[in-house]
Amino acid sequence: MTVVQLSLVVVWAGSAVLVGVRRRTERTAPVMLAIACLAALGMLAAAADRRAAAVVAVALLAACTLHLMAALPTGRPPSRGVTTLVVVGYVTAAGLGLLAAATGPESDNWIVGLTWAAALVVGMRLANLRYRTASPAVRRRMQWAGWALAVVLEVMLVVVALRLMVHWPPHATAVVLAATGLVPLSIVAATHDRMVARVDRLLTATVSAAGLTALVIAAYTAVVVSLGRSLRDGERSLLLLSMVAAALAAVAYLPLRTRLTDLANQLVYGERVAPDEALRTWGSRLTRAIPLDELLLQLTESLRKSMTLSSAEIFTGASGLYELAAGVPHRTAEPIRIPDKERGVVARAGVPAAPGSTCGCRRSPAAHRSCARRRSRTAASCSGWWWWCGPPAPPRSPTTTTGCSPSSLAK
């Protein structure tokens, strides 16, 4: 433990020097140096058996952490209210430290623990408020500190779970303290412009890994609880190895997911992309600089392929007059006129299409009833308009036929 604490003091002090050299106009370095000094003072007081001084130093260390989180990334609080809150944090931490030193060793751990918990909660809230209103460049710098906190939280979660289930590692507190050394190193990394550019992807991957870790731990905790007894020595090692195997399998699946999906699409559809991919991404592609005619043509091709139609067409328009906007295969079609009374019914019509079918519109209720009796096509009657999907050869009904895709029924 002493080696870990000494290493943390060195890391914080060295990081403060690097930040001060690279960002001389900012005030982050003095706060980091104060954290290193308070940690060293607490270590010396504990070594000299000065419990009161050690407790006060640890409590003030919590206030310094609050100050650092509220002032990221420049070391300056964003407003006068935040500055006042930081000052109140220092005064409160000092008072609680003196109270813990006066109460004795029975309750000082609880008081110091609550002080740290309150400082972390308030600091994270202030950092989140600063992050929401910050510029993109400032956000990327703050994301490095967020990444370090996510790693520390994940390490803490894993260590606590392992201690409860397999009683390992033996020095859990030292492991968690060693992980906190990533915080000053992340602040140093945030001062490099090249390292700031891709931190968002690193943070996203880390948060995903933390969620995966929580899921694996919850699953194995449920298994241990379901046993209804404590684990034996051999079972602990087996459980630990199985947890590691599950985590490695889940981590390996993330980079392989895209390749496995492409392979599955190749086996099922004969292509690397599913036929209905264009339908799922239709809304997102509307925001891009792609002509609408090209988007409609892509949508028509996707409809024809995903629904296995012999032809698919999209009609667009307004006020009851609809013109052919895109179709596969291409053809020339007359505009469709829909009376006002029938427009609402047509808009709500849904036509499920069978594989190898063609979609079209006819004005023939008699043909619709005949088709429904034969059950060779799927049809919907819309106040005289027959919207049908069936085999490529249309029924013999003496009216004008205008092709339409199922998607055009909502227009």
JOMO-V791062 format. One record per backbone hydrogen bond with DSSP energy under -0.5 kcal/mol. CO is the residue of the C=O (numbers start at 0). NH is the residue of the N-H. If there is no record, write none. Layout:
co=CO nh=NH
co=CO nh=NH
This chain:
co=0 nh=4
co=1 nh=5
co=2 nh=6
co=3 nh=7
co=4 nh=8
co=5 nh=9
co=6 nh=10
co=7 nh=11
co=8 nh=12
co=9 nh=13
co=10 nh=14
co=11 nh=15
co=12 nh=16
co=13 nh=17
co=14 nh=18
co=15 nh=19
co=16 nh=20
co=17 nh=21
co=18 nh=22
co=22 nh=25
co=26 nh=30
co=27 nh=31
co=28 nh=32
co=29 nh=33
co=30 nh=34
co=31 nh=35
co=32 nh=36
co=33 nh=37
co=34 nh=38
co=35 nh=39
co=36 nh=40
co=37 nh=41
co=38 nh=42
co=39 nh=43
co=40 nh=44
co=41 nh=45
co=42 nh=46
co=43 nh=47
co=44 nh=49
co=45 nh=48
co=48 nh=50
co=49 nh=53
co=50 nh=54
co=51 nh=55
co=52 nh=56
co=53 nh=57
co=54 nh=58
co=55 nh=59
co=56 nh=60
co=57 nh=61
co=58 nh=62
co=59 nh=63
co=60 nh=64
co=61 nh=65
co=62 nh=66
co=63 nh=67
co=64 nh=68
co=65 nh=69
co=66 nh=70
co=67 nh=71
co=69 nh=77
co=70 nh=74
co=70 nh=75
co=73 nh=26
co=78 nh=82
co=79 nh=83
co=80 nh=84
co=81 nh=85
co=82 nh=86
co=83 nh=87
co=84 nh=88
co=85 nh=89
co=86 nh=90
co=87 nh=91
co=88 nh=92
co=89 nh=93
co=90 nh=94
co=91 nh=95
co=92 nh=96
co=93 nh=97
co=94 nh=98
co=95 nh=99
co=96 nh=100
co=97 nh=101
co=98 nh=102
co=99 nh=103
co=103 nh=106
co=103 nh=107
co=106 nh=110
co=107 nh=111
co=108 nh=112
co=109 nh=113
co=110 nh=114
co=111 nh=115
co=112 nh=116
co=113 nh=117
co=114 nh=118
co=115 nh=119
co=116 nh=120
co=117 nh=121
co=118 nh=122
co=119 nh=123
co=120 nh=124
co=121 nh=125
co=122 nh=126
co=123 nh=127
co=124 nh=128
co=125 nh=129
co=126 nh=130
co=127 nh=131
co=128 nh=132
co=129 nh=133
co=130 nh=133
co=134 nh=138
co=135 nh=139
co=136 nh=140
co=137 nh=141
co=138 nh=142
co=139 nh=143
co=140 nh=143
co=140 nh=144
co=141 nh=145
co=142 nh=146
co=143 nh=147
co=144 nh=148
co=145 nh=149
co=146 nh=150
co=147 nh=151
co=148 nh=152
co=149 nh=153
co=150 nh=154
co=151 nh=155
co=152 nh=156
co=153 nh=157
co=154 nh=158
co=155 nh=159
co=156 nh=160
co=157 nh=161
co=158 nh=162
co=159 nh=163
co=160 nh=164
co=161 nh=165
co=161 nh=166
co=161 nh=167
co=169 nh=171
co=170 nh=174
co=171 nh=175
co=172 nh=176
co=173 nh=177
co=174 nh=178
co=175 nh=179
co=177 nh=180
co=178 nh=181
co=179 nh=182
co=179 nh=183
co=180 nh=184
co=181 nh=185
co=182 nh=186
co=183 nh=187
co=184 nh=188
co=185 nh=189
co=187 nh=190
co=188 nh=191
co=190 nh=192
co=191 nh=195
co=192 nh=196
co=195 nh=198
co=197 nh=201
co=198 nh=202
co=199 nh=203
co=200 nh=204
co=201 nh=205
co=202 nh=206
co=203 nh=207
co=204 nh=208
co=205 nh=209
co=206 nh=210
co=207 nh=211
co=208 nh=212
co=209 nh=213
co=210 nh=214
co=211 nh=215
co=212 nh=216
co=213 nh=217
co=214 nh=218
co=215 nh=219
co=216 nh=220
co=217 nh=221
co=218 nh=222
co=219 nh=223
co=220 nh=224
co=221 nh=225
co=222 nh=226
co=223 nh=226
co=223 nh=227
co=223 nh=228
co=224 nh=227
co=231 nh=235
co=232 nh=236
co=233 nh=237
co=234 nh=238
co=235 nh=239
co=236 nh=240
co=237 nh=241
co=238 nh=242
co=239 nh=243
co=240 nh=244
co=241 nh=245
co=242 nh=246
co=243 nh=247
co=244 nh=248
co=245 nh=249
co=246 nh=250
co=247 nh=251
co=248 nh=252
co=249 nh=253
co=250 nh=254
co=251 nh=255
co=252 nh=256
co=253 nh=256
co=255 nh=259
co=256 nh=260
co=257 nh=261
co=258 nh=262
co=259 nh=263
co=260 nh=264
co=261 nh=265
co=262 nh=266
co=263 nh=267
co=264 nh=268
co=264 nh=269
co=264 nh=270
co=265 nh=269
co=273 nh=276
co=274 nh=277
co=275 nh=279
co=276 nh=280
co=278 nh=281
co=280 nh=284
co=281 nh=285
co=283 nh=286
co=284 nh=287
co=287 nh=289
co=290 nh=294
co=291 nh=295
co=292 nh=296
co=293 nh=297
co=294 nh=298
co=295 nh=299
co=296 nh=300
co=297 nh=301
co=298 nh=302
co=299 nh=303
co=300 nh=304
co=301 nh=305
co=302 nh=306
co=303 nh=308
co=304 nh=307
co=307 nh=355
co=307 nh=356
co=310 nh=358
co=311 nh=327
co=312 nh=404
co=313 nh=324
co=313 nh=325
co=315 nh=322
co=317 nh=320
co=319 nh=321
co=319 nh=337
co=320 nh=317
co=321 nh=335
co=322 nh=315
co=325 nh=313
co=327 nh=311
co=335 nh=321
co=338 nh=341
co=338 nh=342
co=339 nh=342
co=339 nh=343
co=341 nh=345
co=342 nh=346
co=343 nh=347
co=345 nh=348
co=349 nh=351
co=353 nh=356
co=355 nh=391
co=356 nh=309
co=356 nh=310
co=357 nh=389
co=358 nh=403
co=359 nh=387
co=360 nh=401
co=361 nh=363
co=361 nh=385
co=363 nh=367
co=364 nh=368
co=365 nh=369
co=366 nh=370
co=367 nh=371
co=368 nh=372
co=369 nh=373
co=370 nh=374
co=370 nh=375
co=370 nh=376
co=376 nh=378
co=377 nh=388
co=379 nh=386
co=381 nh=384
co=384 nh=381
co=384 nh=386
co=385 nh=361
co=385 nh=387
co=386 nh=379
co=387 nh=359
co=388 nh=377
co=389 nh=357
co=391 nh=393
co=394 nh=396
co=396 nh=398
co=401 nh=360
co=404 nh=407
co=404 nh=408
co=405 nh=408
co=406 nh=409
co=407 nh=410
